[in-house]
Amino acid sequence: MKTYSLKTVVTFFFVVVAMSVASSPLTAQWLHYRNDQLPRTPDGKPNLTAPAPRAADGKPDLSGIWDIEHNRPCPKEGCPDMPVGQEFFNIGWSLKGGLPYQP
């Protein structure tokens, strides 16, 4: 059985305590507050079928977080960075017959 010096044990203990203390504020990032601007159903759950909010000019306000369509598999080695969709390489990939190029 391997024995450890007192200095090693104390250092390990302080590292574990420091990591525990440092990670506890991370849970404070997710506050449990009610967003009054979010449309809700009568039972209080978010209404995911509600129409999009409108901007000042009356058009839908589509600002927010967007994600790509995951239609391109990663290579065998894995995705080294952010995955990209087929349209990144060929913008007319999803259009039947391709892009309507004109001479």
Backbone bond lengths (Angstrom), bond angles and torsions (degrees), N, CA, C in turn:
res aa  C-N    CA-C-N  psi(-1)  N-CA   C-N-CA  omega(-1)  CA-C   N-CA-C  phi
1 M - - - 1.440 - - 1.525 108.86 -
2 K 1.325 114.92 135.01 1.454 119.88 -177.42 1.521 109.53 -83.95
3 T 1.312 115.92 136.25 1.464 120.53 177.77 1.523 108.69 -104.93
4 Y 1.323 115.36 147.13 1.452 121.59 -179.23 1.526 108.76 -115.20
5 S 1.310 113.93 147.21 1.467 118.01 179.06 1.532 109.31 -73.39
6 L 1.303 115.72 159.99 1.457 121.43 179.69 1.528 110.44 -60.96
7 K 1.310 117.30 -37.18 1.464 121.35 -179.91 1.533 110.47 -63.43
8 T 1.326 117.49 -40.92 1.462 121.70 179.06 1.520 110.86 -65.24
9 V 1.319 117.43 -43.93 1.460 121.80 -178.98 1.529 110.24 -65.17
10 V 1.325 117.02 -44.49 1.463 120.93 -179.68 1.537 109.86 -65.11
11 T 1.324 117.26 -42.43 1.466 120.57 178.21 1.520 110.50 -61.41
12 F 1.327 117.93 -45.46 1.457 121.88 178.34 1.526 110.54 -60.43
13 F 1.320 116.92 -43.44 1.460 121.25 179.88 1.533 110.57 -60.09
14 F 1.332 117.17 -46.81 1.461 120.23 -179.29 1.528 112.13 -67.11
15 V 1.319 117.89 -33.95 1.468 120.32 176.42 1.522 110.44 -65.09
16 V 1.328 117.08 -43.52 1.464 120.81 178.96 1.523 110.57 -64.41
17 V 1.318 117.45 -43.78 1.469 120.83 179.00 1.529 109.87 -64.08
18 A 1.330 117.49 -43.66 1.465 120.65 -179.37 1.521 111.14 -62.65
19 M 1.336 117.36 -40.84 1.468 120.34 178.54 1.524 110.86 -66.45
20 S 1.315 117.46 -37.92 1.466 120.80 178.80 1.520 111.07 -65.85
21 V 1.315 116.02 -43.05 1.464 120.12 -179.77 1.526 110.47 -68.83
22 A 1.324 117.00 -38.25 1.455 120.32 -178.85 1.521 111.95 -70.68
23 S 1.327 118.15 -29.91 1.460 119.93 -177.94 1.517 112.96 -83.56
24 S 1.312 119.21 -17.93 1.462 120.30 -178.48 1.524 113.26 -65.77
25 P 1.352 121.54 -34.58 1.472 118.88 176.69 1.526 113.43 -66.74
26 L 1.323 117.89 -16.60 1.460 119.62 179.62 1.518 112.02 -62.53
27 T 1.321 117.68 -33.18 1.459 119.39 178.90 1.516 111.11 -70.59
28 A 1.302 118.58 -20.08 1.461 121.47 178.78 1.523 111.78 -72.70
29 Q 1.321 117.62 -12.98 1.455 120.55 178.84 1.526 112.07 -71.63
30 W 1.310 118.03 -21.99 1.463 122.15 -177.13 1.520 108.62 -107.94
31 L 1.326 115.01 83.05 1.448 120.12 -179.47 1.523 110.18 -77.04
32 H 1.311 115.87 146.95 1.461 120.88 178.14 1.523 108.19 -97.88
33 Y 1.317 116.05 83.12 1.462 119.87 178.16 1.515 109.11 -123.93
34 R 1.294 116.06 153.59 1.455 122.15 -177.58 1.529 108.73 -92.67
35 N 1.324 116.56 125.73 1.456 122.51 177.20 1.523 107.94 -86.76
36 D 1.318 117.36 112.59 1.466 121.02 -176.93 1.519 112.57 -73.10
37 Q 1.324 118.99 -16.50 1.459 121.52 -179.54 1.523 111.91 -83.18
38 L 1.308 118.23 -11.37 1.453 122.36 -178.21 1.522 109.41 -82.50
39 P 1.353 118.24 124.41 1.464 118.78 177.99 1.523 110.24 -67.36
40 R 1.317 115.50 140.76 1.462 120.75 -176.40 1.515 111.02 -128.03
41 T 1.318 115.07 156.01 1.460 122.15 174.82 1.524 108.38 -80.43
42 P 1.336 118.57 169.21 1.470 119.58 -179.73 1.527 114.03 -58.35
43 D 1.337 117.62 -26.79 1.471 118.38 179.71 1.529 113.25 -87.03
44 G 1.341 118.14 4.17 1.455 121.78 174.20 1.517 115.42 95.19
45 K 1.321 118.17 -3.47 1.469 120.41 178.85 1.525 109.63 -81.54
46 P 1.338 118.56 155.51 1.468 120.42 177.65 1.529 111.11 -61.88
47 N 1.330 116.21 136.39 1.465 121.95 178.67 1.521 108.16 -88.68
48 L 1.322 117.05 99.99 1.458 121.74 -175.93 1.524 112.55 -79.41
49 T 1.335 117.90 -9.41 1.461 120.89 178.42 1.524 111.55 -101.32
50 A 1.319 117.89 7.46 1.465 121.64 179.39 1.525 109.61 -68.35
51 P 1.332 117.52 151.29 1.468 119.14 177.69 1.528 111.15 -65.45
52 A 1.321 114.71 157.36 1.465 120.30 179.88 1.516 110.08 -64.41
53 P 1.328 117.64 145.92 1.469 119.12 177.20 1.523 110.53 -64.01
54 R 1.319 116.17 153.26 1.459 121.51 -177.56 1.522 111.02 -103.38
55 A 1.335 115.20 144.00 1.470 121.26 175.69 1.525 108.73 -81.54
56 A 1.314 116.85 179.42 1.463 121.67 -177.93 1.528 111.65 -62.72
57 D 1.345 117.00 -29.79 1.459 119.67 -179.25 1.530 112.63 -86.92
58 G 1.336 118.27 4.05 1.460 122.03 176.90 1.519 114.28 90.85
59 K 1.320 117.67 -7.62 1.460 120.77 178.96 1.521 109.45 -83.14
60 P 1.352 117.51 154.88 1.473 119.09 179.59 1.528 111.37 -61.05
61 D 1.314 116.24 136.54 1.462 122.58 177.91 1.528 107.37 -89.05
62 L 1.303 116.39 100.12 1.465 121.39 -175.81 1.520 111.98 -101.01
63 S 1.309 117.90 21.82 1.458 119.53 176.64 1.522 108.80 -72.47
64 G 1.287 116.17 153.67 1.461 120.61 -179.56 1.510 110.19 146.47
65 I 1.310 115.97 -162.57 1.457 121.90 -178.92 1.520 108.60 -93.10
66 W 1.314 115.77 128.13 1.458 121.78 -179.25 1.525 108.77 -118.55
67 D 1.315 115.92 154.05 1.460 121.87 179.94 1.517 108.16 -131.97
68 I 1.323 116.13 156.47 1.461 120.42 178.91 1.528 110.09 -76.74
69 E 1.323 115.33 164.69 1.455 119.90 171.62 1.526 106.81 -83.71
70 H 1.301 116.46 121.63 1.466 120.88 -175.90 1.532 109.35 -83.14
71 N 1.354 115.98 78.75 1.460 121.29 -177.72 1.522 112.06 -117.75
72 R 1.323 117.59 13.59 1.466 121.40 178.22 1.523 107.44 -129.77
73 P 1.351 117.20 118.32 1.468 118.85 -178.19 1.530 111.16 -71.60
74 C 1.312 114.82 154.56 1.463 120.47 175.64 1.528 109.24 -73.34
75 P 1.338 118.16 154.28 1.466 119.49 175.06 1.529 110.86 -65.48
76 K 1.334 115.79 170.85 1.464 121.01 -178.44 1.521 112.09 -58.00
77 E 1.330 116.41 -33.02 1.463 120.88 -178.84 1.524 111.96 -75.08
78 G 1.315 117.48 -11.41 1.455 121.48 -177.54 1.517 110.90 101.40
79 C 1.304 116.63 167.04 1.464 121.74 178.58 1.527 108.69 -84.99
80 P 1.329 118.15 114.80 1.458 119.81 -177.97 1.521 112.63 -72.64
81 D 1.313 117.64 -22.11 1.456 121.12 -176.33 1.527 107.58 -142.36
82 M 1.288 117.55 -147.76 1.458 121.74 -179.86 1.529 110.17 -72.02
83 P 1.333 118.32 132.03 1.460 119.18 177.13 1.528 110.50 -69.20
84 V 1.318 115.87 150.39 1.461 121.16 178.73 1.513 108.96 -122.67
85 G 1.315 116.79 153.96 1.455 122.02 178.70 1.515 111.79 -83.82
86 Q 1.331 115.74 171.09 1.465 120.67 179.03 1.530 111.23 -60.80
87 E 1.328 117.43 -33.84 1.455 120.82 -177.41 1.524 112.69 -67.18
88 F 1.331 118.60 -15.96 1.461 121.39 176.77 1.525 110.32 -64.69
89 F 1.315 116.84 -36.17 1.465 121.64 -178.91 1.518 112.05 -94.18
90 N 1.342 117.73 -32.59 1.450 122.50 -178.88 1.521 107.63 -140.96
91 I 1.314 116.39 99.80 1.462 120.07 -172.70 1.524 112.59 -63.61
92 G 1.307 118.01 -22.03 1.458 120.79 178.88 1.514 113.70 -97.43
93 W 1.337 117.58 16.92 1.457 121.65 -175.84 1.517 112.19 -58.03
94 S 1.309 118.66 -41.68 1.461 121.38 -175.03 1.526 112.94 -87.13
95 L 1.332 118.73 -5.62 1.451 121.46 179.79 1.519 110.72 -86.04
96 K 1.307 116.22 128.08 1.471 119.73 179.17 1.526 108.59 -65.48
97 G 1.304 117.17 124.22 1.457 122.04 -178.27 1.520 113.19 85.00
98 G 1.313 118.45 2.36 1.460 122.22 178.26 1.520 111.85 80.15
99 L 1.326 115.25 -169.95 1.451 120.57 -179.13 1.536 110.69 -72.86
100 P 1.303 117.24 144.74 1.480 119.53 -179.84 1.527 111.50 -79.58
101 Y 1.334 115.95 71.80 1.459 119.68 -179.92 1.534 110.02 -68.49
102 Q 1.308 115.92 141.79 1.463 120.68 175.88 1.519 108.59 -121.84
103 P 1.345 116.47 145.29 1.478 118.77 179.93 1.508 112.80 -69.00
